Amino acid sequence: MTYDRPTPTDDRLHWVLLANAARARLFERDHDNGAMRELGDFVHPDSRLKSAALSHDRAGQGAKGSVRAHFEPPTSPKEREQQHFAEQLAQYLEEGARAERLVGWALIASSPFLGRLRAALGSAAAARLTHHVDRDLTACTGRELEQRVTELLPARPGPEMP
C-alpha cells in the first residue's frame, strides 16, 4: 500500500526512513537525481529477542477469598520493545521537524512496524510525512537501495496529481 500527501515546495533535501522492528536507517535524498546519503543508523536488538528472554517476571496474581485471578500483560514483552523503538524513532523525527531540519519525509517500513511507527508520530513529524510504503528495505545497500527507493517514491516530492 502506498500513501501520498502533497508536499510544500522547498529546496531542502527530504528524509527517507527505512525501518523494521529492530533497525532503522535514515537518509537524506536529493530531489533532482534521487541520490541518497545516510544520516543515521538506529539499531534496537531487544526487538529481535524472544519474549521469554525479555520477560524477567511472572505475570501478576491476586487472591480474594477463595477466588484467584491471574493477570496477563496486555502486550507481549517483544511488542513492548518494538513499541519502545517506534517511540524513540518518532521522537527523533519530531525533534527534526520542530527544529526545521526537514520539510518532508517518507517512511518505508515493514508492514507491522509501519503502523506502530505512524501511530507514535508527533504532530510536527506527522504533518511532514509525504509518503509511506510497506516494504522492508533495511538490508539493501548502494545502487540496489537507490533503485528500489526510486521505484517506490517520486524523485522530487510534490503535490499529488489530479
Secondary structure, 3 states (H helix, E strand, C coil): CEEECCCCCCCCCEEEEEECCCEEEEEEECCCCCCEEEEEEEECHHHHCCHHHHCCCCCEEEEECCEEEEECCCCCHHHHHHHHHHHHHHHHHHHHHHCCCCCCEEEEECHHHHHHHHHHCCHHHHHHEEEEEECCCCCCCHHHHHHHHHHHCCCCCCCCCC
